[in-house]
Amino acid sequence: MVHLSTIPDENHVVDGKLASGIKKAHLQLVNDDDSFTTSVYGSRFAARDLPKHEMPEAEMSKDVAYRLIKDHLSLDGNPILNLASFVTTYMEEEAEKLMTESFSKNFIDYEEYPQSADIQNRCVSMIGRLFHAPIGAEDDVGAIGTSCVGSSEAIMLAVLAMKRRWKNKRIEEGKPYDRPNIVMSSAVQVCWEKAARYFEVEEKLVYCTEERYVIDPEETVNLVDENTIGICVILGTTYTGEYEDVKAVDDLLTKKGLNTPIHVDAASGGFVAPFVVPDLEWDFRLEHVVSINVSGHKYGLVYPGVGWVVWRSAEFLPQELVFNINYLGADQASFTLNFSKGASQVIGQYYQLIRLGKHGYRAIMSNLTRTANYLSDSLEALGFIIMSKKSGEGLPLVAFRLPPQEDRNYDEFALAHQLRVRGWVVPAYTMAPNTENLKMLRVVVREDFTRSRCDSLIADIKQSQQLLGQMDQDSIKKQQDFIHKHNTSSGKASHNHPKYRKEKHSLQGKTGKTHAIC
């Protein structure tokens, strides 16, 4: 029989007593230069922090740089679980390949990349026809449009065009032109507030109420005066996704004999309404609609960022805003806020338009509408108050809030924080100005939000409610503070300059709204 034998320790005597001289242990760590024959995590860079404030003196291997940055980005949230955003999070591999192959193309260089420029023109034509734009090629006949970085740039361009056109008319009439204003809902996206402030246009707001989350057409038209450059009407508000009544505003302008232009902010609804409710009149079928913007990177199904703006005709885009240049090899007309930009997103938009066609978009938007209806019905069954519209009366999203209940210790913000622990980003926020007492949550139903994923969200909402219902107010507060600090970027953000943090500074607008700068 073989007996197990103990491996002797030279620091111990035979009788088990410790030797008087114990050798001191020494760390033996590799100090050699990297030969890059080991893995990324065996390189010296794995034991160092990534550079943060100054460029490093020496280079590193491309594999190491890629992996370390990729690992760093893994701490971001999962885009497909970010239900706060309208932005596209899925495209087919073939679209991604086309876009990748175009990364090096500067779209503004029409002479060098004429096919990319032609693809933009095809997209403008397709989108314009989708919005029933007038067709023609003569002077001031037929719609014109351009691609933008997103709807923010598109809206800036539309506001500039309306303001300049109004100013030119006032100058012709010998009237003052120093007090332009624009009429819009208090529920507009922040880019409208930016446009008004940057271009010195007064905001005349139609405020939401606790029963109405969109503009009132009568009140809107009553705010119009001789200094009004235009009216903004939203096809799908950010807060509840409801479509504002463009036709009612148009009809009232006609009834009152006013020639005030309407710009439709169709950032989200422009690629939804034509396929879900094609008979809804909101676009160039209406006389006073002179311009429309739409986001290709929302329900246009393209990765960020691409937007589009279309004018009814050249009459509504003053010539002096368009720049003609020839130093890239050919005469070019340009109306943009920026100059250089990549061609990838425009090419991605063209891929989606011809790959899916009207039938493909109709099928996707129909599925999103069904899923939004299902989620809305399910949340209503759980006792939530639904603030959004169903079945094509608004965007495929669900805005909801908790019912009034005195004995409940948690609110919408606590529920949003609890869902964050489970990986979901479901925003909680207060309604538009004058209705800030209404707290709400919103789920945006995007292309990759399937029925199965919807069921998972509903189950997590139920479990989160059950957990919060068992906690007292103090425990909920402590948990919220912890989640806010450790599970969200806002709780540990350090990139904002102290001067511009929300708690440090705010501007009181002319309308009485408080604009936080952050």
Secondary structure, DSSP 8 states (H G I E B T S, - for coil): ---------TTB-TTS-B-SS--------------S-S-GGGSGGGGS----SS--SS---HHHHHHHHHHHHTTS--GGGBTT--S-----HHHHHHHHTTTT-BTT-TTT-HHHHHHHHHHHHHHHHHTT-----STT-S-EEEEESSHHHHHHHHHHHHHHHHHHHHHHTT---S--EEEEETT--HHHHHHHHHTT-EEEEE---SS--S--HHHHHHT--TTEEEEEEEBS-TTT-BB--HHHHHHHHHHTT----EEEE-TTGGGTHHHH-TT---STTSTTEEEEEEETTTTT---S--EEEEESSGGGS-GGG-EEE-TTSS-EEE--S-S--BSHHHHHHHHHHHHHHHHHHHHHHHHHHHHHHHHHHHHHHTT-EE-S--TTSB-SEEEEE----TT----HHHHHHHHHHTT-B--EEE-STT-TT-EEEEEE--TT--HHHHHHHHHHHHHHHHHHHTS-HHHHHHHHHHHHHHTSSTTT---S-GGGSTTT-EEE-TTS-EEE--
